[in-house]
Amino acid sequence: MERVNITIGPLSFDHAEYDPDGDVLYLHVGEPQAGEGEETPEGHVVRYAPGTSRIVGLTVLGARHALERDGHLAITVPDTVETTAEQLAPALAAV
């Protein structure tokens, strides 16, 4: 788990792990913790602290593929926000 500073729209994450084999990016607020997951329209998973609306994590499926294909990554949390490859570079390097 790498310490990073990633901002996607109104969300800020300070820990990341990237699985290059599965092309899955795990972003966390603080150390990973239990959360209640909710799938976004894009197929990603937003994790909330149990019983709250506070986002504690985000699992991005096909992160690098989407960036290469579209030039950006869109995530609905609940409004759609976008980020770029440059903004996600530190997280995508976190193995």
Rosetta blueprint (number, residue, H / E / L):
1 M L
2 E E
3 R E
4 V E
5 N E
6 I E
7 T E
8 I E
9 G L
10 P L
11 L E
12 S E
13 F E
14 D E
15 H E
16 A E
17 E E
18 Y E
19 D E
20 P L
21 D L
22 G L
23 D L
24 V E
25 L E
26 Y E
27 L E
28 H E
29 V L
30 G L
31 E L
32 P L
33 Q L
34 A L
35 G L
36 E E
37 G E
38 E E
39 E E
40 T L
41 P L
42 E L
43 G L
44 H L
45 V E
46 V E
47 R E
48 Y E
49 A L
50 P L
51 G L
52 T L
53 S L
54 R L
55 I E
56 V E
57 G E
58 L E
59 T E
60 V E
61 L E
62 G L
63 A H
64 R H
65 H H
66 A H
67 L H
68 E H
69 R H
70 D H
71 G L
72 H L
73 L E
74 A E
75 I E
76 T E
77 V L
78 P L
79 D L
80 T E
81 V E
82 E E
83 T E
84 T L
85 A H
86 E H
87 Q H
88 L H
89 A H
90 P H
91 A H
92 L H
93 A L
94 A L
95 V L
